[in-house]
């Protein structure tokens, strides 16, 4: 991995590694712009962002990044078809009003998309729900059910099924636990979170 | 009003959107900071409706500090150690640039013979100034409120002129509500007998009462209810009881009267008519076939729009409308809605987040 990639959160690092230099990318839910800045500085990517949190947007603008305060549910529709080589949605799918529509929109504005999300079927989650009978509060998802922004809990298998329903082709998948990449076997049990690279299915 | 100002006269007549031409156009302007030898560090700063070129220096009439001194100066967000700032009085105004108080060809003031202007005409005048200064490419164009309209108009109509466009608390079109408030102000001026159909320059009187009412009504639109309540509430002015009369019993009344009368000392009533008209006519999409995105098609500039959550004159939705058009045009754009209690005037007041955004966008 490059130097820039190793300082990124693992899911962002894997996305960074798989984006072509000098391409165009839209980071939906870009936070404080750490991935965008790395893409711009290391790979000369024309990176744009959407972020709902005003303080994050302010920090992005202060770094010279082009970030619009808005939300994915509402604002993606204003970008033209195929405006970007890549659309990125990291750790945001589960907060969307309609994750299926967001996925469709990502692949309308982007040729390809990277989507990362916490896997609700991770074994610690299953165990917490089974043993305590209460909605899990874990290291990776530390917020109670009534405060969480994660309104659509999703598992690895759920995402694969949704992609299938929407006619979306999955070209790559990576799984992570405790900030380390793990193998693909038994990922729906073993992965704390997942990154998928998807594209429009041919024909 | 005879002012000592820096100014130059444009060599050619200025064509106007109305089809008329303006001759011997004088543009009064101030500059701050050194121009780099390659002229790459110039920033055009555009002023608001009742603003002027004295952005960071003392106002020659009121003696007050420049209207954006908190933003413009050495080491400030718009850093005069680094940038060469140009701020010009728009045509139609009254601080040294050609306007209705200027003499027409017959040697008497234009008054209402002055042609109706548009925001694009004002910007055409500013571009004329830049041509005379031999500045072909600005580092940035920056403006708030009507200044933001000029910044957007420059980007839409002279797309190669500015590398960055920073438009604060503004809009790409005047709404019905915006036009309605301006019409109240214009009618107040024209209802003043001293207005005399705009032909008052030779006499001893001018329509101060009407202009003051126009300013009072407009001033309310620059504030927020929260701001007014916090500053004045229902508190009484220098008295413990209501007078059961029509003096300024309430502090808010006294404040507005003070704002109104102070304004008449520095501003020309006809200029107020002409500039508010220009703002009401403003609709960038209309100028470009009806679709705002088309106005910005092919632009190479980077944009930043800023709105304030308490601004109900040019609310966030108006900025978003511009942002969406820029997205559709594929332009690199940043947008943030800042939280500040001061209403539309927030862009002029102490909002540290605005300082950071301005600095970041202009400097990086």
Interface residues (C-beta under 8 A of the other chain):
Chain A: X46 X48 X54 X57 X58 X60 X61 X62 X63 X64 X65 X66 X67 X68 X69 X70 X75 X78 X79 X80 X83
Chain B: X302 X304 X320 X323 X324 X327 X328 X330 X332 X333 X334 X335 X336 X337 X338 X339 X353 X356 X357 X359 X360 X361 X363 X364
